[in-house]
Amino acid sequence: MDMVQTDNLIFEYEKRDEEGNVTGTYRAIDGVNINAREGQFIAILGHNGSGKSTLAKHMNAILVPTGGTMWVSGWNTKEPEHLWDVRQSAGMVFQNPDNQIIGTVVEEDVGFGPENLGVPTDEIWTRVEESLKAVGMLEYRHHSPNKLSGGQKQRVAIAGVVAMEPKCIVLDEPTAMLDPVGRKEVLKTVQKLRKEKHVTVILITHYMEEVIDADQIYVMDHGHVVMQGTPKKIFSQVDKLKEYRLDVPQVTLLADTLRKQGVDIPEGILRKEELVEALCRLN
């Protein structure tokens, strides 16, 4: 079953002058077709302004299509009567955890979402404990979020989404404001949740190293999907990625440079171990 699917999705922002009058439109999403099946890890890449965050907001019905259709767990996001069905199916984690954490105590914040859904009190606390345990933050349940590191805050934000028991978690550049340590711990948490909770993970990012384990990658540019495929397929096209102002993992770039200099190694190398193994075979 497709957890998230779009059919020729279009979204236009209105342009307004200083007096608030509409002066035109800007098409941020232009005929996008993507699909994510249950349990998959889908990555969406793109330079700033490519439309990837606008696309992410459609997955939780924060935005609704100007044209085309977005389905989430079979629900059409344009239908107001299914708004909460959509938002219970797909939970959003944003770039800045400070904009998502509203509680003064970690456990209260994590329980806020289930409480709004009308979950019974006993079940709320069960969900809070399980969610914090799943992201490795149970020992901080009585702490103030303000005293946590950036990576810890983001894990609390993820726990808040997990506590609502969505079928899909959409992460909109969740590591953009974190240091390398924080990025690593958040990604490890996401992969752990995917395996243990069997949720679909959709990661929007511009850090190439974060997507090498994805089942499928979509590359966006100026509102269009311009590349689609497995990590190996996508990262074997180093020059094309550069055309879209995207980097590649350092080991992939090194392998590509060696290939262009005549070294007989395969395309699409993603990990250091793969490169070492390929070089050892030359002997």
C-alpha positions in Angstrom: 0.0 0.0 0.0 1.2 3.5 -0.8 1.5 5.6 2.4 2.1 8.8 0.5 1.3 9.4 -3.1 0.9 12.4 -5.3 -0.6 12.8 -8.8 0.7 15.7 -10.8 0.9 17.8 -7.6 0.9 21.6 -8.1 1.1 24.4 -5.5 1.2 28.1 -6.2 1.9 30.9 -3.7 0.2 34.2 -4.1 2.5 37.2 -4.6 1.2 40.4 -2.9 2.3 44.0 -2.9 2.8 46.1 0.2 -1.0 46.8 0.5 -1.8 43.1 0.4 -3.2 43.0 -3.1 -2.5 39.9 -5.2 0.0 40.7 -8.0 0.7 37.2 -9.3 1.6 33.7 -8.4 4.7 31.6 -7.9 4.6 27.9 -8.7 6.6 26.2 -5.9 5.5 22.7 -6.8 5.0 21.9 -10.5 3.6 18.5 -11.5 5.3 16.3 -8.9 4.7 12.6 -8.8 6.1 10.6 -5.9 5.0 7.6 -3.8 6.2 6.0 -0.6 5.0 2.6 0.5 4.5 1.4 4.0 7.8 0.9 5.9 10.0 2.6 3.3 12.7 5.1 3.9 12.3 7.9 1.3 14.7 10.8 1.0 13.9 14.1 -0.8 16.9 16.2 -1.7 17.2 19.6 -3.2 18.9 23.0 -3.0 17.2 25.8 -1.1 14.2 26.9 -3.0 13.8 23.6 -4.8 10.3 23.0 -3.3 11.1 20.1 -1.0 9.8 21.8 2.2 6.7 22.9 0.4 6.2 19.3 -0.6 6.7 18.2 3.0 4.0 20.5 4.3 1.5 18.8 1.9 2.1 15.5 3.6 0.5 16.8 6.8 -2.1 19.0 5.1 -0.4 22.1 6.4 -0.7 23.1 2.7 -3.2 21.7 0.2 -2.7 21.4 -3.5 -3.5 24.1 -6.0 -3.7 21.4 -8.6 -3.3 17.6 -8.7 -3.8 15.4 -5.6 -1.9 14.3 -2.5 -3.0 11.1 -0.8 -1.8 10.2 2.7 -2.7 6.7 3.9 -5.5 6.7 1.3 -6.9 10.1 2.4 -7.2 13.0 0.0 -5.7 16.0 1.7 -8.0 18.3 -0.1 -11.0 16.9 1.8 -11.5 18.9 5.0 -13.5 16.1 6.7 -10.3 14.0 6.6 -7.9 16.6 7.9 -7.4 14.8 11.3 -7.1 11.4 9.6 -4.3 12.8 7.5 -2.5 14.4 10.5 -2.8 11.3 12.6 -1.4 9.2 9.7 1.6 11.5 9.0 3.5 13.2 11.8 5.8 16.2 11.1 9.1 17.0 12.6 10.4 20.4 11.7 13.9 21.9 11.4 13.9 23.8 14.7 12.7 21.8 17.7 12.2 25.0 19.7 9.3 25.7 17.4 7.7 22.3 18.1 8.3 21.9 21.8 5.8 23.7 24.0 5.9 21.9 27.3 8.0 23.0 30.3 8.8 19.4 31.2 9.8 16.8 28.6 7.1 14.2 29.5 4.4 16.8 29.4 5.5 17.9 26.0 5.5 14.4 24.6 2.0 13.8 26.0 0.5 16.9 24.5 -0.3 15.4 21.1 -2.0 12.3 22.4 -4.0 14.4 24.8 -5.3 16.5 22.0 -6.4 13.4 20.2 -8.5 12.4 23.2 -6.4 9.5 24.2 -7.3 8.2 27.8 -4.9 9.4 30.5 -3.5 6.0 31.4 -2.7 5.3 27.7 -1.1 8.7 27.3 1.5 8.0 30.0 2.1 4.6 28.5 2.8 6.2 25.1 5.0 8.9 26.7 7.2 6.3 28.4 7.4 4.1 25.3 8.1 7.0 23.0 10.9 8.5 25.2 12.4 5.0 25.5 12.3 4.6 21.7 14.3 7.8 21.2 16.7 7.2 24.1 15.4 10.1 26.2 13.5 8.3 29.0 16.0 9.4 31.7 15.3 13.0 30.8 11.5 12.8 31.2 11.4 15.2 34.2 13.9 17.6 32.7 13.2 21.0 31.2 13.5 21.0 27.4 15.4 24.3 27.7 18.3 22.6 29.3 18.8 20.0 26.6 21.2 20.0 23.7 19.9 20.6 20.2 20.1 16.9 19.3 18.3 16.0 22.6 15.6 18.5 21.9 15.0 17.1 18.4 14.7 13.6 19.8 12.1 14.9 22.2 10.2 16.5 19.3 10.4 13.1 17.5 9.1 11.4 20.6 6.1 13.8 20.6 5.3 12.7 17.1 5.8 9.0 17.8 3.5 9.2 20.8 0.7 10.1 18.4 1.3 6.7 16.7 1.5 7.9 13.1 2.0 5.5 10.2 4.5 7.9 8.6 7.0 10.4 10.0 8.0 13.3 7.8 11.2 15.0 8.9 11.7 18.4 7.3 15.5 19.1 7.5 15.6 17.9 11.2 19.3 18.1 11.5 19.9 21.5 9.7 20.5 23.3 13.0 22.5 20.6 14.7 26.2 19.9 15.1 27.7 16.7 13.7 27.1 14.8 17.0 23.5 15.9 17.1 22.9 15.0 13.5 24.3 11.5 14.1 22.2 10.8 17.2 19.0 12.1 15.5 19.6 9.9 12.4 20.3 6.9 14.5 17.1 7.5 16.3 15.1 7.7 13.1 16.5 4.5 11.8 15.8 2.7 15.1 12.2 3.9 15.0 11.8 2.7 11.4 12.8 -0.8 12.4 11.0 -1.0 15.7 7.8 0.9 14.9 7.6 -0.1 11.2 6.8 3.4 10.2 7.4 5.0 6.8 10.1 7.6 7.1 10.3 10.6 4.7 13.4 12.6 5.2 13.9 16.1 3.6 17.5 17.1 3.8 20.5 18.6 2.0 23.1 16.4 3.8 24.0 13.7 1.4 25.5 11.3 4.0 22.0 11.1 5.6 20.4 9.4 2.7 22.7 6.5 1.7 20.4 4.0 3.4 17.2 5.2 1.7 15.1 2.9 -0.3 14.4 5.6 -2.9 15.7 9.2 -3.4 13.9 12.0 -5.2 15.9 15.1 -6.2 14.0 18.3 -6.7 14.9 21.5 -8.5 12.6 24.5 -9.1 9.5 22.6 -8.1 10.2 19.6 -10.3 11.4 16.1 -9.5 14.5 15.9 -11.7 16.1 12.7 -10.5 14.7 9.5 -9.0 16.2 6.2 -8.0 18.2 4.2 -5.4 21.1 5.9 -3.6 23.6 3.9 -5.8 21.8 5.1 -9.0 21.6 8.7 -7.8 25.1 9.1 -6.5 26.7 7.4 -9.6 25.7 10.7 -11.4 28.1 13.0 -9.6 28.2 15.6 -12.4 24.5 15.8 -12.8 24.1 16.3 -9.0 26.5 19.2 -9.2 24.4 20.8 -11.9 21.6 20.9 -9.4 24.0 22.5 -6.8 24.1 19.4 -4.6 27.1 17.8 -3.0 27.8 14.1 -2.8 29.2 12.0 0.1 33.0 12.6 0.3 33.8 9.0 -0.4 31.6 9.0 -3.5 33.3 12.1 -4.8 36.7 10.5 -4.2 35.7 7.3 -6.0 34.4 9.4 -8.9 37.6 11.3 -9.1 39.6 8.1 -9.2 37.4 6.6 -11.9 37.9 9.7 -14.1 41.6 9.2 -13.7 41.4 5.7 -15.0 41.1 3.6 -11.8 38.9 0.6 -12.5 36.3 0.9 -9.6 32.5 0.7 -9.8 30.2 3.7 -9.9 27.9 4.7 -7.0 30.3 3.9 -4.1 28.6 5.1 -0.9 30.7 4.0 2.0 34.4 3.9 2.9 34.3 0.1 3.2 33.1 -0.2 -0.4 35.9 2.0 -1.7 38.5 0.1 0.3 37.2 -3.2 -0.9 37.2 -1.9 -4.6 40.8 -0.7 -4.3 42.0 -3.9 -2.7 40.5 -5.9 -5.6 42.9 -4.0 -7.9 45.8 -5.9 -6.4 
